[in-house]
């Protein structure tokens, strides 16, 4: 006779030999039910906070005696260990896919690129949360450098510098730590490729554009995509159309991939033109970008362009 058949027979005989209790259920049954409900609620909260699986969250609560805060710390430590192990195993695997993240805040803007192995992972919400964390960490760094500016300021961060930044105002550890956590969650090699930041004083404006927009998981002032551009403009007066103008200029930078700004006096040199103001305007090739900009009352002084997976040598402007 199998174990399960023996168990069912034992339960059947036991139920026949015991009298059925009358009246209300014993008090302890309600307590047990209450404890079960409380445990489920803790599990739900822990899963919402961390995004880890039901099994891992349950194990964390059991290991920490039901303490929610300790369970969250325990989960992150375990994920960190697993992430470091996976990061070591996956190191060297190509990461050509990913996302550009563009975050604006006040008179500052940052662009970041985070890479993964497959486009499937780039569409994953967890990966998008990582890109958001990298952008927040870069913005925090940018704001820490603020000085009294008479003109615009920009800077670049490559992998090693980016990895050492704080993960954001409400996160402990570095962006490298965050990267490791997400490698553990997603099971692919991930890299923090680069970041750029721009800060401008009054009289300047930062235009921006992202192609293939995916909205940030939780930040209204951030967008994600495969291409991104920041265009720095100077203007002598307040204009109501600056946002739309900045978007159009960013669109041109993404589509035409200029290598320098050039000047309004530049003569166009055909389809291979790489000076921004001398290029045919993307939305109206019958005129140059310079001819489009001149009546707008603004001057284009600089730009940044990111293309996901591109060679870093083509990304910077003089």
C-alpha positions, -999 to +999 in steps of 0.1 A: +000+000+000+014+034-010+022+061+016-006+085+004-032+057+004-022+047+040-024+084+050-059+088+035-071+056+053-057+067+086-075+101+082-107+083+074-106+060+104-096+088+127-126+109+116-150+080+122-137+074+158-138+111+168-171+129+178-179+159+156-176+190+178-208+211+182-211+248+186-187+276+176-153+268+162-125+269+188-108+303+193-074+291+181-087+284+146-094+321+142-060+331+154-044+307+130-065+322+102-055+357+112-018+347+113-021+332+078-037+364+065-010+385+080+017+363+064+001+366+030+000+404+034+037+405+043+045+384+013+025+408-010+043+438+005+077+422+002+071+412-034+058+447-043+089+463-027+115+440-042+101+424-073+115+390-062+097+357-066+071+344-042+094+315-032+123+338-024+102+363-005+087+335+016+121+321+023+133+356+034+104+361+058+109+327+073+147+334+077+140+367+094+111+357+117+085+377+097+104+410+100+096+428+067+126+453+068+151+425+076+136+403+050+141+430+023+178+434+034+182+396+034+168+394-002+191+421-015+222+404+001+213+371-014+206+387-048+239+405-046+257+372-040+239+355-069+244+386-091+282+386-085+284+349-093+264+354-125+283+386-134+316+366-132+302+338-154+286+361-180+315+385-182+327+389-218+294+381-234+285+408-259+259+435-249+248+453-281+212+458-271+198+480-244+183+515-240+191+552-239+176+570-209+170+608-210+162+626-177+155+663-174+153+683-142+153+721-140+182+735-160+200+701-162+196+670-184+214+637-185+216+609-211+227+574-202+232+541-221+228+507-204+233+476-225+221+440-223+225+409-245+190+407-261+162+431-272+138+409-252+155+419-219+156+456-230+118+455-230+117+441-195+104+464-168+132+454-144+158+465-170+140+498-175+141+503-138+179+498-139+183+525-167+162+548-145+185+542-115+215+550-137+199+582-149+191+592-113+226+585-101+240+606-130+216+635-123+227+634-086+263+636-097+255+665-121+237+685-095+266+680-070+288+699-095+266+729-098+284+763-098+274+798-108+275+794-146+280+821-172+277+796-200+266+760-204+285+730-189+287+694-201+305+663-192+309+626-200+312+596-178+325+562-191+319+528-176+345+529-148+334+564-136+297+557-140+300+524-120+313+543-089+284+568-087+258+566-060+227+548-071+204+577-063+191+598-035+171+569-019+195+540-026+225+527-008+256+516-026+269+523-060+255+519-095+279+489-099+261+473-069+227+480-086+240+465-119+250+433-101+216+430-084+199+432-118+223+407-134+211+383-107+174+391-115+176+391-153+203+364-160+220+383-188+253+402-190+246+439-185+269+469-188+268+505-178+282+519-210+282+557-206+265+589-195+265+625-204+252+656-185+244+692-194+236+722-172+227+756-185+222+791-170+195+816-178+195+825-215+201+790-226+177+761-233+182+723-236+162+708-264+157+670-263+144+641-283+143+603-279+134+580-307+113+549-301+100+563-268+092+540-238+081+560-208+100+555-176+084+531-150+079+558-125+095+592-136+073+616-156+104+636-166+123+607-181+119+588-214+137+557-228+145+547-264+171+535-289+184+570-299+186+602-279+198+638-284+203+669-263+207+703-282+219+733-263+205+766-276+211+802-266+183+828-268+181+864-258+144+864-248+117+841-234+099+821-262+068+801-259+078+776-286+112+765-272+100+730-262+087+723-297+118+739-313+141+719-291+123+686-299+126+693-337+163+701-333+168+669-314+150+650-341+174+664-367+204+654-346+191+618-342+181+615-379+211+633-396+239+623-371+260+655-375+296+655-361+299+692-353+276+723-351+294+744-377+283+780-383+255+799-400+280+810-427+289+774-438+281+765-474+264+731-477+286+704-492+260+678-503+246+647-489+278+638-469+276+671-449+284+665-412+282+701-399+248+704-383+238+739-395+248+732-431+229+699-433+195+697-451+169+702-425+154+667-417+118+678-418+122+701-449+153+691-470+147+721-493+164+743-467+194+739-444+190+736-406+207+769-403+180+785-425+153+769-404+169+781-371+177+817-381+142+832-380+135+814-347+157+838-328+179+811-312+215+800-317+225+764-316+258+761-297+262+724-290+246+690-290+250+654-278+238+623-296+235+588-283+227+557-304+223+524-286+252+500-294+273+526-314+310+529-313+319+554-286+343+571-309+314+586-329+294+598-299+311+630-288+311+664-304+340+689-304 
